[in-house]
C-alpha cells in the first residue's frame, strides 16, 4: 500500500503478459495462499488491465502498478514503473 495525499492506494508488482493494445497492457499478479484446513500452499494468478500512457512496457517486463479511479470498464490500474526489462 502506498499513502498518497492521505489516501491508501493499492500497489502491486506483476509481469506483463500482453502489450498488443494501444495504451493498455495486461499484467498478471501472483499471490501465494495457504489452504485453511490442509495448510498446503498454492499460487493464485489474477490479470489486471493497466493504463500505459507511453506504451513503454513490453511482454515479460516486471512492473509496478497502482489502483486509480476507473478509466474504462476494465482499466482501473496505472503503470507506475518498469522494474526489469526482460523482454524476449
Backbone torsions as a table, in degrees:
resi	resn	phi	psi	omega
1	UNK	NA	141.1	176.7
2	UNK	-117.6	137.0	178.1
3	UNK	-102.9	112.4	-178.3
4	UNK	-131.0	124.6	-179.6
5	UNK	51.6	46.9	178.1
6	UNK	60.8	27.7	176.2
7	UNK	-122.6	140.2	173.8
8	UNK	-90.0	109.5	-179.3
9	UNK	-110.7	139.7	179.3
10	UNK	-78.1	136.3	172.7
11	UNK	-125.1	134.1	-179.3
12	UNK	-128.9	157.7	175.2
13	UNK	-119.4	130.3	-178.4
14	UNK	-152.3	-174.0	-177.4
15	UNK	-116.3	135.0	178.5
16	UNK	-72.9	124.1	179.4
17	UNK	-106.8	-15.9	178.1
18	UNK	-152.7	134.4	176.6
19	UNK	-131.0	30.8	-173.7
20	UNK	-83.3	-13.3	-179.5
21	UNK	-92.6	161.3	178.5
22	UNK	-81.8	121.5	178.7
23	UNK	61.5	21.8	178.4
24	UNK	-141.4	136.2	172.6
25	UNK	-126.6	155.1	176.4
26	UNK	-105.5	124.1	-176.8
27	UNK	-114.7	130.7	177.2
28	UNK	-100.3	126.1	-179.9
29	UNK	-114.4	129.9	179.6
30	UNK	-109.4	140.5	178.9
31	UNK	-131.6	133.4	177.0
32	UNK	-91.1	122.2	179.2
33	UNK	-118.5	164.5	179.1
34	UNK	-122.4	137.1	178.6
35	UNK	-67.7	137.4	-175.2
36	UNK	-65.6	-41.1	-175.6
37	UNK	-89.2	-48.6	-171.9
38	UNK	-93.1	-8.1	175.8
39	UNK	61.2	22.1	177.2
40	UNK	-88.3	137.9	178.8
41	UNK	-87.1	142.0	176.7
42	UNK	-144.8	160.1	-176.2
43	UNK	-104.8	132.5	177.2
44	UNK	-113.0	127.7	179.3
45	UNK	-108.2	141.6	175.8
46	UNK	-138.6	140.1	-179.4
47	UNK	-102.6	139.7	178.1
48	UNK	-126.1	139.3	173.4
49	UNK	-88.9	123.7	-171.3
50	UNK	-121.3	136.4	177.8
51	UNK	-80.2	124.0	179.0
52	UNK	-122.9	95.7	-171.3
53	UNK	-59.2	-40.6	-174.5
54	UNK	-102.7	9.0	-177.5
55	UNK	52.7	46.4	-177.1
56	UNK	-86.0	-36.5	-174.2
57	UNK	-75.9	137.9	177.0
58	UNK	-119.2	169.9	-179.7
59	UNK	-58.4	143.1	177.7
60	UNK	72.2	7.3	172.5
61	UNK	-76.7	143.0	174.4
62	UNK	-91.4	126.0	-172.8
63	UNK	-131.7	159.3	174.0
64	UNK	-110.1	131.5	-178.5
65	UNK	-123.9	155.3	-179.0
66	UNK	-131.2	141.8	-179.9
67	UNK	-75.5	137.0	178.9
68	UNK	-135.9	179.9	174.7
69	UNK	-70.0	151.2	-172.9
70	UNK	-59.4	133.0	174.7
71	UNK	-92.2	-39.8	177.3
72	UNK	-145.1	-165.8	-176.7
73	UNK	-61.3	-42.6	-176.3
74	UNK	-105.9	-21.9	-175.7
75	UNK	-87.4	111.1	178.3
76	UNK	-132.4	16.1	-177.3
77	UNK	-132.3	152.8	-177.2
78	UNK	-124.9	138.4	177.5
79	UNK	-75.4	123.2	-179.5
80	UNK	-94.1	-53.3	-179.6
81	UNK	-157.4	158.1	174.5
82	UNK	-98.7	118.9	-174.8
83	UNK	-83.3	-39.2	178.9
84	UNK	-145.4	143.1	178.6
85	UNK	-102.2	86.9	177.7
86	UNK	-110.2	40.7	-179.3
87	UNK	-67.0	134.8	-178.5
88	UNK	-80.8	NA	NA
